[in-house]
Amino acid sequence: MKAMMIAAAVGLLAAVPAGAQTSVTTTTTETTGSITIAPEKRTVIRQRLSTAKPVTVKENVSVGWTVPETVELQTVPDTIVSDIPTVKGYSYFVHNDDVVLVDPKTRKVVTIVE
């Protein structure tokens, strides 16, 4: 009796078509990681923005870190956005001679231009 039940269950599983499986791809516009900027464009950003007044923070600044409200963010100038559209909508601050790009909505660091 047990063998017949197992055989019936296996038969039902075999009847399900293999192509019935589906996959779902989710796309999000939320920036939680780094953005990609070509090395030569990173040089342009560093040259043009590193002259801003540096900010001192006690925490370790890294991609994904949430910048405290005490840190004043600067808007990336339109002159840079026109050359490097990838940085449109981001803000920045300078820390330890690095330009730190931040998503102003979430205050999360998206990349550090060293």
HELIX and SHEET records of a PDB file:
HELIX    1   1 LYS A    2  ALA A   15  1                                  14    
HELIX    2   2 ALA A   18  ALA A   20  5                                   3    
HELIX    3   3 PRO A   39  LEU A   49  1                                  11    
HELIX    4   4 ASP A   78  ASP A   83  1                                   6    
HELIX    5   5 PRO A   85  VAL A   87  5                                   3    
SHEET    1   A 4 GLN A  74  THR A  75  0                                        
SHEET    2   A 4 SER A  91  HIS A  95 -1                                        
SHEET    3   A 4 ASP A  98  ASP A 103 -1                                        
SHEET    4   A 4 LYS A 108  VAL A 113 -1                                        
END                                                                             
